[in-house]
Amino acid sequence: MGFRKSVAIAMSCSVLAGGAALGVGAPTPAGAAVATAEKSGRDLNVNRHRERVVVANRIRIGDSDESDGDAPEPDPGTTFSADAAGGEGGRGGGEAPPGDRSAAAMLSYLRDLAANRKFTGAVLVVRRGQVLVRFAAGEADAENHIPNRPDTVFRVASVTKQFTAMLVLKLRDRGLLRLDDPICPYLIPVYIKTCPTAWRPITIREILTHTSGIPDIQGLPGFFSKLSQPTTTQELIQRFVNLPLDFKPGTSWKYSSSGYILAGAIIQSVTHKPYGTVLHEEITGPLNLRHTGYSRGNPPPGYAKGYLTLGSPAPPINGSQAFSATGIYSTVDDLVRWDRSLGAYLVAPPATVKEAWTPQAPCPPNGCLNLPSSAYAFGWLVDRLNGHRLRYHPGLLQGYAASNMYLPDDDIAVVVLSNVEDTDTNGIARHLATLALES
């Protein structure tokens, strides 16, 4: 059944061009190492610490009579916003060639999901600097009928962890801490008065790799009922500081956002600055991630409101409750730039980036977080997709679901963000990544 003519499909070709172009005006951090790709055929073109961006003409297509097989007609007023290869594709090397089958398949797949009310949010897929699809569907604010756009800001939940882990690695590189240091000396006396006996052997490495045994704060009674209330880092830590460990540190793996709250406290302790300030100074500012940050309250105005299911609003989240474990907000554009900046070694020296992606702890038999994965690195799940190295992390928090995937040897970035919690963002991202590998 064809789309109704009242449904507008907006297509704009705003691109990440020329291989190394990671976004508009993103400067290279001082001292960042520039390296060639690890495998032949990967052209990141990051010489001279400059980025080139070509922004193609924005093309708006009003009516569409395309058939979508068994997909039902969208409700009147439903708007899909999509950037995909086509039209004047290939300008400046930033778009997939005209008629690229991967790009066409992705757009068809996402439109079908949206038409069947299985996806609300934003998506961006970039392969070696070429935009394959940039898509948005559904509403960012159902009450006020504000649509999602490709540049809508979302809470990214646990995708936050890869930023927090990289901050720790960068501070390690500066000599402010060591990964195998015990955590307690960094926490006393500001965050805890004394070190619990069970915590004495726990290291910074273990809290970053979920091998500390500290119970997950999100599994504690009352966590979600408190999620909308302002709090302090000290109060968060007090909720789990005296609880028995789930296992002896370093002997098993169990996901725990508590460890990443402690990591945020350690970041603040060694820098004497708020987490959000360090995030900006070390990552989002130098990379020009203009729509990525951390707020102890709400993201900037216009961010996508969260929904438990389609049409069922989620209670609000106060950023101070999510903190350095789940508190960052971002856009699909910024996260792709983050991924590709890592791959181009613009975030940190090659050795540090490779370390961030190196397996640190084996996953349980059913995978870390019950997702396809063999190990956990520093804020990244380790996996292979059709034989290709894959690093990714999911995000799930009251009203939001997210998935950030990067295939470093292929320079393929796939970001799926949703403001509907029960959305299968990981499944969607994996399917899109598979399509991106097909040509």
N, C-alpha and C positions, 0 to 999 in steps of 0.2 A: 504494500500500500504506500502511495507516494506521500511525501510531506505536504502538509497544507501550505498554501501560498502565503498565509499570514505568518508563517514561521520564517524568521530571518536567519540566514547562516552567514555570519560575518567572517570573512577570511582576510587576514592581514599577514603579510610576509615580513614580519620583523624578525631579523635573523641574527644568529651568532656566526659571523662570517670568517672565512679565511683560516680555518684550522685553529689558530691560537686565539682568535677573537672570542673572548669569553663574555663580553657584554660591553655596553656603552661606557667608555671612559674609565675602565677599571685599571688603575695604576698597579705596577708591580711593587711589592713590598721591598724596602731597602734590604740589600744583602741576600735576597732570595736567589737560590741557585736556579739556573736554567739548564735543562738537560734535554737531550733528544729522547725519542721514544724508545721503549725497551724492545720493541719488535719492529721489523721492517714494515713499511706501508703505513705507519702511523706518523702523520705529519702535524705536529703541534705548533711549529713555526713561532716560537716564543723568543727569538733573538731580539737583541737591543732593548729588552724590557718594555716593549711597547705593544699595544694591541690595536688591530685594525678592525673596524666594524663597518659593514655595509648594511644599511637599512633599506630594504626594497620598498617599492610603492605599496601602500595599503590599498587592498582591493575589497570592496564590499559587494557581495552577491546577494541580491534580494530574494528572488523566487527560485524554487528548485522543484523539478518534477521527477527527480530521481526515484527509482524504485528501491526499496530496502527489504525485499523478500517478505518474511513473516513479521517484520517489526511493526508494531502498532503505531498509528499516528500519534505524534506528541500532542499533549493538551494544547489548546489555543493559547498563544502567548509564550510558549516555551521557546527559549532562545539558546541556540548553540553558538558558541564563538570558537572559531577554529582557524588556526594558521597551519597550512600544510604545503608540501611541495606542489608545484603546479604553476600555471600562469606564466610568470616571468621567472620561473625557478632557475637557480644556478647563477643569478647575478652575484658577482663578487665571490663565487664559490661557497655562498652561505646557504643555499637551498639544495635539496636533492634534485637530481636531473628531472626534467619534465617526464611524467609518466612513470616515475619510480614506483615499483609495485609495493615496496614496503610502506611507503608513505600513504599510498591509496588504501592499502589494507588496514593500516592503523586508523585512518579517519573513518573508514566504514565500520570498523569494530567499535570505536568510541561512540559514533553516532547511534549505533544499534543499542549499546549499553544505555545511553542517555534516553533514547526513545522508549526503552523498556523500564525506565526509572531505576536502573541498577547503578547509575553513576551520577553523582553530583559533586562537582569540584573542578580541578584544573589539572592539565597534563602537559608535559613537555618532553619530547624525545629528540636528542641531538646525536648524530653520528658523525664523528670526525669533523665537527664544525658545521655540519649541514643539518638544518632543522627538518625533521621528518614530519612532526606534527606538533602543534601548539593549540590546545583545545580547552574549552571550558563549557560546563553545562550546569543547569539547575540554578538555585538561588542562594546567594550569600546571606540574605536576610529575607526570609519568607514573609515575615510580618509586614515589611515595607516593600516587598516585591523588588528587591535589588538583586540583579542577576550576578552569578559568578562570572568573572572575566579571567583571561589568562594571567593578568597581573594582580589578581586578588590575593590579599594576605591571609594566610591560614596559620593556625597553631600547628606545629609539626610534631608535637609530642616527643617520643623517644628518639627521633632523628636528632634531637638535641645532643644526644650522647656522643655522636662523632665530633661535634664541635668542642664539647667539654674535654674529651680525651685528647684532642689535638692541642688545646690550650695547655694541658698538663705536659704534653710532650715538648711543646715550645718552651715552656718555663724550665723544663729539665735541660733543654739545650742551652739555656742561659745560666745554668748552674744554680737555680733557685731551689731545686729539689732533686731527689733521685727516686726512681721508680721502686726500688726495693727498700726504701726507707719505711720504717713503721709510721703509721698514720697519726698516732696519738700526739707526738711532740708538736705537730702542726695544728692540732685542735685545742690544746690546753694553753691558756685558760679561757680563751674567748668563747669557744663552742662547747667544751665540756670541762668540768672542774677537775676530774681525775680520770685516768684511763681504766676502763673495766679490765679485769684480768684476762678475759677472753679476747679482748681487742689488742693486747700487747704485741702479738706476733703479726698482726694484719698489716700488709704493706699497701702502698699506693697502687702498685701493679694489680694487686688482688681486688681492690675496690673497682678498678676500671675494667676488669675482665670477668666480673661476677663470680669470683672464686674465693671471696672473703668469708662466706657463711653468714653474713649479716642479713637478717630477715628483710624482705622487701616491704617498704613502707606502704606500698599500694595494696598489700594484702592485709594490712592491719585494720581492725574494726574502727569505723568512723572516718577513714581516709576520705571517702567520697563526700560524706556529709560536710566535711570541713573545707572542701576544695574551693569554695567560693569566698572563703573568709581570709582576710589578710593575716599573715603570720611572719615569723622571723626564722632565719636559718637555725638559730639556737633552739627554738621551739620544735622545729622539724626533727632535729637530731635527738632531742629528749624523748621523742616517741619510741625510738628503737635502741637507744644507747644501752639500756639495761636488760634487753631481751636476750635469752639464750641463743647462741649461734645455731644455724641449721646444720652445720657440719664443721669439722676442723678446717681452719683456713688453708687453702691451697690443695685440698683433697678432692674437691668436686666442683660442679658448675651449677649454679642456680641464679636465675635472673633477679637482680635486686637494684631498684632505683635508689635505694638507700645509699649504696656505694657512690653513686654519682652526685647525690646531695653532699656527701662528705668530700668528694672531689671539688665541688664548687666552693666549699668552705676552705679547703686547702689553697685553692687558687686565690681566694680573697686574703688568706693569711699571709702568703708569701709576697703578694703584690701590694698589700695594704690598700686595695681598691675594690669597689663593688664588682661582682661577676659581670654585669652588663657592660661596665666600662672596659674591663679587660677584654671581653669578647669584641668590642668595637675597636680597641686599639691594636689587637693582635690579628684579627681576622676580617671582620666585616668592613672596617674602615679601609685598610690597605687594598682589599679586593673590590671595593666599591659595591658591596652588597647592601644597596640603599634601603631595601625593604626587609632586611633581616635584623633581628635584635632580640633583646630580652627586656621585659618590663615587669616590675613587681606588681603591676595592676593588669591592665588590658593592653593588647596590641594597639597600634594607631587606629584612628577612626576609619571605618570602611572595611575592617577585617570581616571575614566570614564568621557568622554566628554558628555555633555548634548545634547539631541535632543527633539525638540518640538513634532514631530511625527517621525516614523521610516524613516530615510534617510534625515530628515530636521534638520540641526544643529541649536541649540539654541544659541543666543548671550551668550558670557561668563559672569560669575558672579564674581564680586569682593567681596571677603569675608568681607571687611569692610562695604559693603552695607547690607549684611545679618546679621552680628554681632551675638548677643546673642539670636536672635529670630529664625534664620534659617541658621546660618553659619557653623555648625559643619559638618565635614566629618567623615566617618567611614566605617566599613566592616560588613558583616553579622555575622562573628565570634565575633567581638568585641561587637556588640549589644546584641547578645545572652549572652555573658559573663556579660554584664551590667545588663540585665534582671535577670539572675540567681544570680548575686551578690546581687542585691536588695532583692530577695527572701530569700537569706541566711543571710541577715542583715550584709553583709560585707561592704556595702556602708555607712551605718549610723545605729545608734541604732534602735531596732525594733519599738519603738514608732514613730521615725521620718519617717521610711519607711512606716509604716501603715498610718501615717498622709498624706504622699505624695499620697497615693492611696485612701484616704477618700474623698467622695463627698464634694465639697465646694460650688458649684452653680448648680442649676437645669438647664438642657438643654431646649431649645425651644421645642415645640411640635414635630417638625420633627427631633429632635436630634441635638446635637452640630455638626456644620459643615455639617449638613444634613446627618450624618452618624448614624448608630444604637448606641444610647447612652442615658443614663438617666441623667447624671450629668458630670461636669468637676471637676477634682481634681487638683493637682499641676503638670500641664504638662501632664496629662493623662486623656483620656476619660474613663468614667465609664460605663460598660455594663455587661450583662450576656450572655453567649453562651451555649445554651442547659442546662440552670440552673447553669452553672459554672461561678464563678467570672472572669471577663475579664477586663484587663486594657490595653489600647493601645493609640497610637497617630499616625495620618497620617502625611505625609510630601509632599508638592507640591510646587515646585519653578522652574522657567524657566529652562526646560530641565530635570527635575528630579521628581520622585515620590517615596514615601517610605511608609512603614507601619511597625511599631514595636508593636507586640502583646505579652502579657504575661498573663497566667492564673495562679495566684499565688498559689491557693490551689492544683493545679495539677502539678505545676512546668513544664509547657509547654511554650516554647518560640518559636515564629514564627516571622521571619524577612524577609521582601521582599523589595529589593532595585532595582530601575530601573533608567536607564539614558535615558528613553523615557517618556516624561511628561504625555502623554495621556494613560499610562498604569494603569490598575485598580489594583493597589497594595493592596488596602484595601480589595477588593473582593477576590483576590487571597489568601491573608493572612487569611481571615475569613474561606475560604473553607479548607485551610490546617489545621487550628486550629480545625475545625469540624472533619476532618479525624483523627487528633491526639487524639481526645477524644473517638474515636470509639473502641479502644482496650486498 
